[in-house]
């Protein structure tokens, strides 16, 4: 099995920065796309940033995504945070467990980010 564990969330003042981390463990042959999503009680889970295995990235606004394949980790750098960035942030990875298998989707448990005004 594969497990994803996020860390780095917390309470920050508006204008501040946070760095989220997500580490995958378990039986992993390769990780394809990695991404970060966020969800509030009022909204569906929405894409924040993603990065391909080749390093191509997409990120909204003030966020930057990066990855460390040697450690099976993905990071989200968030700057100039605003109260509307408050949400639970989830990482997602497309993991290939064996060379002959298609990638499977795995999610972390989520980490709370709260931005105070």
C-alpha positions as CSV (number, residue, x, y, z in Angstrom):
1,X,0.0,0.0,0.0
2,X,1.0,3.6,-0.5
3,X,0.4,6.3,2.1
4,X,0.7,10.1,1.7
5,X,1.3,12.3,4.7
6,X,1.1,16.1,4.6
7,X,2.8,18.5,6.9
8,X,3.5,22.2,7.3
9,X,0.0,23.5,7.8
10,X,-1.0,25.9,10.5
11,X,-2.1,29.4,11.5
12,X,-0.4,32.3,9.7
13,X,-1.2,36.0,9.5
14,X,-2.3,37.6,6.2
15,X,0.8,38.4,4.1
16,X,2.8,35.5,5.5
17,X,4.1,32.4,4.0
18,X,3.9,28.6,4.5
19,X,5.5,25.6,3.0
20,X,3.6,22.4,2.8
21,X,5.2,19.0,2.3
22,X,3.8,15.7,1.3
23,X,5.7,12.4,1.6
24,X,4.7,9.2,0.0
25,X,5.7,5.8,1.5
26,X,5.1,2.2,0.6
27,X,5.5,0.1,-2.5
28,X,6.4,2.7,-5.1
29,X,8.0,2.1,-8.5
30,X,7.5,5.6,-9.9
31,X,5.3,8.6,-9.2
32,X,3.9,10.4,-12.2
33,X,2.0,13.6,-11.6
34,X,1.8,15.2,-8.1
35,X,-0.6,17.9,-7.1
36,X,-2.1,20.0,-4.4
37,X,-5.8,20.7,-3.9
38,X,-7.7,22.6,-1.3
39,X,-11.2,22.4,0.1
40,X,-13.4,24.5,2.3
41,X,-16.7,23.5,3.9
42,X,-18.5,25.5,1.3
43,X,-16.7,24.4,-1.8
44,X,-15.6,21.3,-3.6
45,X,-12.0,20.2,-3.6
46,X,-10.1,22.4,-6.2
47,X,-6.8,22.1,-7.9
48,X,-4.1,24.5,-6.6
49,X,-1.0,23.3,-8.3
50,X,0.4,20.2,-10.1
51,X,3.7,19.0,-11.4
52,X,4.5,16.3,-13.9
53,X,7.2,13.8,-13.7
54,X,9.1,15.8,-16.3
55,X,8.9,18.9,-14.1
56,X,6.3,20.9,-15.9
57,X,4.2,22.9,-13.5
58,X,0.9,24.6,-13.1
59,X,0.1,26.7,-10.0
60,X,-2.4,29.4,-9.2
61,X,-1.5,32.8,-8.1
62,X,1.0,33.1,-5.3
63,X,1.8,29.4,-5.1
64,X,4.8,27.4,-6.3
65,X,5.0,23.6,-6.5
66,X,8.2,21.5,-6.6
67,X,9.1,17.8,-6.1
68,X,11.9,15.7,-4.8
69,X,11.7,12.3,-6.6
70,X,14.5,10.8,-4.5
71,X,12.4,11.3,-1.4
72,X,9.0,10.8,-3.1
73,X,7.9,14.2,-1.9
74,X,6.1,17.2,-3.2
75,X,6.1,20.7,-1.8
76,X,3.8,23.8,-2.0
77,X,5.3,27.2,-1.3
78,X,2.6,29.7,-0.5
79,X,3.4,33.4,-0.2
80,X,1.4,36.6,0.5
81,X,-1.3,34.5,2.0
82,X,-4.8,35.9,2.3
83,X,-7.7,34.9,4.5
84,X,-9.4,33.4,1.5
85,X,-6.6,30.9,1.2
86,X,-7.9,29.3,4.4
87,X,-8.7,25.6,3.6
88,X,-7.7,22.1,4.1
89,X,-4.9,21.3,1.7
90,X,-4.6,17.8,0.2
91,X,-1.8,16.3,-1.8
92,X,-2.5,13.8,-4.6
93,X,0.0,11.5,-6.4
94,X,-0.4,9.2,-9.3
95,X,1.7,6.2,-8.2
96,X,2.9,3.3,-10.3
97,X,3.4,0.4,-7.9
98,X,4.8,-2.1,-10.5
99,X,6.2,-1.4,-14.0
100,X,3.4,-3.4,-15.6
101,X,0.6,-1.5,-13.9
102,X,-1.2,1.7,-14.6
103,X,-0.8,4.6,-12.1
104,X,-3.2,4.8,-9.2
105,X,-4.4,7.8,-7.5
106,X,-3.6,8.4,-3.8
107,X,-4.6,11.2,-1.5
108,X,-3.1,12.5,1.7
109,X,-5.2,13.1,4.8
110,X,-5.1,16.9,4.5
111,X,-3.5,19.6,6.4
112,X,-5.3,22.7,7.7
113,X,-4.1,26.2,6.7
114,X,-5.7,29.1,8.4
115,X,-4.9,32.7,7.4
116,X,-5.9,35.3,9.9
117,X,-6.7,38.9,8.8
